[in-house]
Amino acid sequence: MSRINQQSSTDNVPDLRDLVSFYKHVKARPPLHKDFDIREIDPEVLKSYDYVARPFRHSFYCITLFLQGDVTLNAGFWKTRLSKPALYFKTPCQVVSW
């Protein structure tokens, strides 16, 4: 019996191990500290931020408070369009995109 070597669809999903690589992946300015970051994103900046984040896996926790804007988040098999205000928790090892 022949064996077919197939790559899974997650083989090309980057595994982001720190905030610096995460912010680089989502095309944002670097974090203020390598292990922790807190920032407010100006709503005027978001109006011109039309970016779709390619799927990625991360090895850290993230808490995001959305007060304005419009975003559809994908985490694993879960997909949702956020209503404002919303508090979003990302746990490690998920495949995430938006």
CNS distance restraints for C-alpha pairs under 8 A (distance, minus, plus):
assign (resid   7 and name CA) (resid  11 and name CA) 6.50 0.50 0.50
assign (resid   9 and name CA) (resid  13 and name CA) 7.85 0.50 0.50
assign (resid  13 and name CA) (resid  55 and name CA) 6.05 0.50 0.50
assign (resid  13 and name CA) (resid  56 and name CA) 5.13 0.50 0.50
assign (resid  13 and name CA) (resid  57 and name CA) 6.65 0.50 0.50
assign (resid  13 and name CA) (resid  95 and name CA) 7.87 0.50 0.50
assign (resid  14 and name CA) (resid  55 and name CA) 7.67 0.50 0.50
assign (resid  14 and name CA) (resid  56 and name CA) 5.08 0.50 0.50
assign (resid  14 and name CA) (resid  57 and name CA) 6.07 0.50 0.50
assign (resid  15 and name CA) (resid  56 and name CA) 6.12 0.50 0.50
assign (resid  15 and name CA) (resid  57 and name CA) 4.64 0.50 0.50
assign (resid  15 and name CA) (resid  58 and name CA) 5.52 0.50 0.50
assign (resid  15 and name CA) (resid  59 and name CA) 7.44 0.50 0.50
assign (resid  16 and name CA) (resid  21 and name CA) 5.86 0.50 0.50
assign (resid  16 and name CA) (resid  22 and name CA) 5.83 0.50 0.50
assign (resid  16 and name CA) (resid  56 and name CA) 7.01 0.50 0.50
assign (resid  16 and name CA) (resid  57 and name CA) 5.96 0.50 0.50
assign (resid  16 and name CA) (resid  58 and name CA) 4.60 0.50 0.50
assign (resid  16 and name CA) (resid  59 and name CA) 6.44 0.50 0.50
assign (resid  17 and name CA) (resid  21 and name CA) 7.06 0.50 0.50
assign (resid  17 and name CA) (resid  22 and name CA) 7.76 0.50 0.50
assign (resid  17 and name CA) (resid  58 and name CA) 5.85 0.50 0.50
assign (resid  17 and name CA) (resid  59 and name CA) 5.16 0.50 0.50
assign (resid  17 and name CA) (resid  60 and name CA) 7.03 0.50 0.50
assign (resid  18 and name CA) (resid  22 and name CA) 6.35 0.50 0.50
assign (resid  18 and name CA) (resid  34 and name CA) 7.31 0.50 0.50
assign (resid  18 and name CA) (resid  35 and name CA) 7.28 0.50 0.50
assign (resid  18 and name CA) (resid  58 and name CA) 7.78 0.50 0.50
assign (resid  18 and name CA) (resid  59 and name CA) 7.30 0.50 0.50
assign (resid  18 and name CA) (resid  60 and name CA) 7.16 0.50 0.50
assign (resid  19 and name CA) (resid  23 and name CA) 6.05 0.50 0.50
assign (resid  19 and name CA) (resid  30 and name CA) 7.87 0.50 0.50
assign (resid  19 and name CA) (resid  31 and name CA) 6.64 0.50 0.50
assign (resid  19 and name CA) (resid  34 and name CA) 6.19 0.50 0.50
assign (resid  19 and name CA) (resid  35 and name CA) 6.71 0.50 0.50
assign (resid  19 and name CA) (resid  36 and name CA) 7.58 0.50 0.50
assign (resid  20 and name CA) (resid  24 and name CA) 6.21 0.50 0.50
assign (resid  20 and name CA) (resid  30 and name CA) 5.87 0.50 0.50
assign (resid  20 and name CA) (resid  31 and name CA) 6.39 0.50 0.50
assign (resid  20 and name CA) (resid  34 and name CA) 6.50 0.50 0.50
assign (resid  21 and name CA) (resid  25 and name CA) 6.06 0.50 0.50
assign (resid  22 and name CA) (resid  26 and name CA) 6.39 0.50 0.50
assign (resid  22 and name CA) (resid  58 and name CA) 7.81 0.50 0.50
assign (resid  23 and name CA) (resid  27 and name CA) 5.91 0.50 0.50
assign (resid  23 and name CA) (resid  28 and name CA) 4.99 0.50 0.50
assign (resid  23 and name CA) (resid  29 and name CA) 6.45 0.50 0.50
assign (resid  23 and name CA) (resid  30 and name CA) 5.87 0.50 0.50
assign (resid  23 and name CA) (resid  31 and name CA) 7.22 0.50 0.50
assign (resid  24 and name CA) (resid  28 and name CA) 6.07 0.50 0.50
assign (resid  24 and name CA) (resid  29 and name CA) 7.37 0.50 0.50
assign (resid  24 and name CA) (resid  30 and name CA) 7.08 0.50 0.50
assign (resid  25 and name CA) (resid  53 and name CA) 7.62 0.50 0.50
assign (resid  26 and name CA) (resid  53 and name CA) 5.81 0.50 0.50
assign (resid  31 and name CA) (resid  36 and name CA) 7.39 0.50 0.50
assign (resid  31 and name CA) (resid  37 and name CA) 5.51 0.50 0.50
assign (resid  32 and name CA) (resid  36 and name CA) 7.47 0.50 0.50
assign (resid  32 and name CA) (resid  37 and name CA) 5.85 0.50 0.50
assign (resid  32 and name CA) (resid  38 and name CA) 7.99 0.50 0.50
assign (resid  33 and name CA) (resid  37 and name CA) 6.04 0.50 0.50
assign (resid  41 and name CA) (resid  45 and name CA) 7.01 0.50 0.50
assign (resid  41 and name CA) (resid  46 and name CA) 7.24 0.50 0.50
assign (resid  42 and name CA) (resid  46 and name CA) 6.61 0.50 0.50
assign (resid  43 and name CA) (resid  47 and name CA) 6.45 0.50 0.50
assign (resid  43 and name CA) (resid  68 and name CA) 7.03 0.50 0.50
assign (resid  43 and name CA) (resid  69 and name CA) 7.26 0.50 0.50
assign (resid  44 and name CA) (resid  48 and name CA) 7.27 0.50 0.50
assign (resid  45 and name CA) (resid  49 and name CA) 6.34 0.50 0.50
assign (resid  46 and name CA) (resid  50 and name CA) 7.66 0.50 0.50
assign (resid  46 and name CA) (resid  69 and name CA) 7.09 0.50 0.50
assign (resid  47 and name CA) (resid  69 and name CA) 7.98 0.50 0.50
assign (resid  52 and name CA) (resid  97 and name CA) 7.55 0.50 0.50
assign (resid  52 and name CA) (resid  98 and name CA) 5.54 0.50 0.50
assign (resid  53 and name CA) (resid  97 and name CA) 5.25 0.50 0.50
assign (resid  53 and name CA) (resid  98 and name CA) 5.18 0.50 0.50
assign (resid  54 and name CA) (resid  97 and name CA) 5.60 0.50 0.50
assign (resid  54 and name CA) (resid  98 and name CA) 7.26 0.50 0.50
assign (resid  55 and name CA) (resid  95 and name CA) 6.18 0.50 0.50
assign (resid  55 and name CA) (resid  96 and name CA) 5.32 0.50 0.50
assign (resid  55 and name CA) (resid  97 and name CA) 4.51 0.50 0.50
assign (resid  55 and name CA) (resid  98 and name CA) 7.82 0.50 0.50
assign (resid  56 and name CA) (resid  95 and name CA) 5.34 0.50 0.50
assign (resid  56 and name CA) (resid  96 and name CA) 5.47 0.50 0.50
assign (resid  56 and name CA) (resid  97 and name CA) 6.56 0.50 0.50
assign (resid  57 and name CA) (resid  92 and name CA) 7.74 0.50 0.50
assign (resid  57 and name CA) (resid  93 and name CA) 5.74 0.50 0.50
assign (resid  57 and name CA) (resid  94 and name CA) 5.49 0.50 0.50
assign (resid  57 and name CA) (resid  95 and name CA) 4.47 0.50 0.50
assign (resid  57 and name CA) (resid  96 and name CA) 6.22 0.50 0.50
assign (resid  58 and name CA) (resid  92 and name CA) 5.60 0.50 0.50
assign (resid  58 and name CA) (resid  93 and name CA) 5.51 0.50 0.50
assign (resid  58 and name CA) (resid  94 and name CA) 6.60 0.50 0.50
assign (resid  58 and name CA) (resid  95 and name CA) 7.36 0.50 0.50
assign (resid  59 and name CA) (resid  91 and name CA) 7.90 0.50 0.50
assign (resid  59 and name CA) (resid  92 and name CA) 4.50 0.50 0.50
assign (resid  59 and name CA) (resid  93 and name CA) 5.56 0.50 0.50
assign (resid  60 and name CA) (resid  91 and name CA) 6.64 0.50 0.50
assign (resid  60 and name CA) (resid  92 and name CA) 4.92 0.50 0.50
assign (resid  60 and name CA) (resid  93 and name CA) 7.91 0.50 0.50
assign (resid  61 and name CA) (resid  89 and name CA) 7.44 0.50 0.50
assign (resid  61 and name CA) (resid  90 and name CA) 5.63 0.50 0.50
assign (resid  61 and name CA) (resid  91 and name CA) 4.86 0.50 0.50
assign (resid  61 and name CA) (resid  92 and name CA) 5.71 0.50 0.50
assign (resid  62 and name CA) (resid  89 and name CA) 5.82 0.50 0.50
assign (resid  62 and name CA) (resid  90 and name CA) 5.00 0.50 0.50
assign (resid  62 and name CA) (resid  91 and name CA) 6.75 0.50 0.50
assign (resid  63 and name CA) (resid  87 and name CA) 7.12 0.50 0.50
assign (resid  63 and name CA) (resid  88 and name CA) 5.73 0.50 0.50
assign (resid  63 and name CA) (resid  89 and name CA) 4.65 0.50 0.50
assign (resid  63 and name CA) (resid  90 and name CA) 6.39 0.50 0.50
assign (resid  64 and name CA) (resid  87 and name CA) 5.76 0.50 0.50
assign (resid  64 and name CA) (resid  88 and name CA) 5.09 0.50 0.50
assign (resid  64 and name CA) (resid  89 and name CA) 6.52 0.50 0.50
assign (resid  65 and name CA) (resid  85 and name CA) 7.31 0.50 0.50
assign (resid  65 and name CA) (resid  86 and name CA) 5.85 0.50 0.50
assign (resid  65 and name CA) (resid  87 and name CA) 4.59 0.50 0.50
assign (resid  65 and name CA) (resid  88 and name CA) 6.38 0.50 0.50
assign (resid  66 and name CA) (resid  84 and name CA) 6.21 0.50 0.50
assign (resid  66 and name CA) (resid  85 and name CA) 5.52 0.50 0.50
assign (resid  66 and name CA) (resid  86 and name CA) 5.13 0.50 0.50
assign (resid  66 and name CA) (resid  87 and name CA) 6.32 0.50 0.50
assign (resid  66 and name CA) (resid  88 and name CA) 7.80 0.50 0.50
assign (resid  67 and name CA) (resid  84 and name CA) 5.41 0.50 0.50
assign (resid  67 and name CA) (resid  85 and name CA) 4.60 0.50 0.50
assign (resid  67 and name CA) (resid  86 and name CA) 6.74 0.50 0.50
assign (resid  68 and name CA) (resid  84 and name CA) 6.11 0.50 0.50
assign (resid  68 and name CA) (resid  85 and name CA) 7.06 0.50 0.50
assign (resid  69 and name CA) (resid  84 and name CA) 7.79 0.50 0.50
assign (resid  70 and name CA) (resid  81 and name CA) 7.69 0.50 0.50
assign (resid  70 and name CA) (resid  82 and name CA) 7.04 0.50 0.50
assign (resid  70 and name CA) (resid  83 and name CA) 7.89 0.50 0.50
assign (resid  71 and name CA) (resid  81 and name CA) 5.87 0.50 0.50
assign (resid  71 and name CA) (resid  82 and name CA) 6.00 0.50 0.50
assign (resid  71 and name CA) (resid  98 and name CA) 7.07 0.50 0.50
assign (resid  72 and name CA) (resid  79 and name CA) 7.04 0.50 0.50
assign (resid  72 and name CA) (resid  80 and name CA) 5.51 0.50 0.50
assign (resid  72 and name CA) (resid  81 and name CA) 4.13 0.50 0.50
assign (resid  72 and name CA) (resid  82 and name CA) 6.22 0.50 0.50
assign (resid  72 and name CA) (resid  98 and name CA) 5.74 0.50 0.50
assign (resid  73 and name CA) (resid  79 and name CA) 5.67 0.50 0.50
assign (resid  73 and name CA) (resid  80 and name CA) 5.52 0.50 0.50
assign (resid  73 and name CA) (resid  81 and name CA) 6.35 0.50 0.50
assign (resid  73 and name CA) (resid  82 and name CA) 7.50 0.50 0.50
assign (resid  73 and name CA) (resid  96 and name CA) 7.53 0.50 0.50
assign (resid  73 and name CA) (resid  97 and name CA) 6.24 0.50 0.50
assign (resid  73 and name CA) (resid  98 and name CA) 4.71 0.50 0.50
assign (resid  74 and name CA) (resid  78 and name CA) 5.74 0.50 0.50
assign (resid  74 and name CA) (resid  79 and name CA) 4.38 0.50 0.50
assign (resid  74 and name CA) (resid  80 and name CA) 6.69 0.50 0.50
assign (resid  74 and name CA) (resid  96 and name CA) 5.49 0.50 0.50
assign (resid  74 and name CA) (resid  97 and name CA) 5.19 0.50 0.50
assign (resid  74 and name CA) (resid  98 and name CA) 5.88 0.50 0.50
assign (resid  75 and name CA) (resid  79 and name CA) 6.40 0.50 0.50
assign (resid  75 and name CA) (resid  94 and name CA) 6.28 0.50 0.50
assign (resid  75 and name CA) (resid  95 and name CA) 5.73 0.50 0.50
assign (resid  75 and name CA) (resid  96 and name CA) 4.47 0.50 0.50
assign (resid  75 and name CA) (resid  97 and name CA) 6.72 0.50 0.50
assign (resid  76 and name CA) (resid  94 and name CA) 5.93 0.50 0.50
assign (resid  76 and name CA) (resid  95 and name CA) 5.32 0.50 0.50
assign (resid  76 and name CA) (resid  96 and name CA) 6.47 0.50 0.50
assign (resid  82 and name CA) (resid  86 and name CA) 6.65 0.50 0.50
assign (resid  90 and name CA) (resid  94 and name CA) 7.70 0.50 0.50
